Amino acid sequence: MTEIVIWLIAFALILFFSIRRWESSVSPGLDKVLPRVIKHDDDNRVVWSLALAILGATTLVRPVDILMIAILIGIVVLIAGKLTGWAMNKADFH
């Protein structure tokens, strides 16, 4: 029960401050990090703020789970990259 309360408080605070400080810090920060294909519009302010609040609250409450997911995603990307490189070397484009 305590974990849920802490998560809800962290979620509410992160959501509140990300919506409140959108123009001054959150939006320029996202513009620097995101690739051009998924750049955000001001219409998506709530969606981006919700996503940041969920990730931030989960990272505060269960950091090991987030670390494990990041490691697994990294391993999958590494294997996919190696397989793609191997398949491109084997393919005959003549």
Order of alpha helices (4+ residues) and beta strands (2+ residues): alpha-alpha-alpha-alpha
